[in-house]
Amino acid sequence: DEAGTVALAAREKQTWAQPTDRAAMLSHLLGGLPWFEALQLQILQAGWLLRPSEFVAFSALSGLGLAAVLMLLGKSLVLGLVGAIVGGAAPWMMLKSRQAARCKALSAQLPDALDMLTSALRSGFSIARGLKLIETQMHPPISVEFGRVLEEVSFGISLPDALDGIVMR
């Protein structure tokens, strides 16, 4: 049983491991801007594992790509401009849509998660064990969020701070 727990923890750490920043220069240039940190929170709220620089780069490339395709097909600068605007805005609209859908799903799952935690605590489980039960027995996105809380606690963040992270995300 202990070996299984260790293997599960190793798999979870691999799940949360993020690759190196593919847009490091953009991160460096935009890192000090206030909206850049707010964008990171929005990306987390959408449940995406992206850095803000990667999202901004993707949006720019999306806009440039659609502009190029429409300019080539329509042979019009106006179509290219429209393509740039639509292509650049599409990832932002997808982000907002995904953010709203995830928030709605979390809100719908929260009462069941709290009932499960209450039942676990009444039956003598520790809070950590109750959170682990939610992580293993419920579906995403709430299972992912409680898994993140457990991981943060294992890295030394206090439980109240880790739970505040769920509220923030």
Secondary structure as UniProt FT lines:
FT   HELIX           2..16
FT   TURN            22..23
FT   HELIX           24..30
FT   TURN            31..32
FT   HELIX           34..46
FT   HELIX           52..74
FT   HELIX           77..122
FT   TURN            123..124
FT   HELIX           127..137
FT   TURN            140..141
FT   HELIX           142..154
FT   TURN            155..156
FT   HELIX           159..168
//
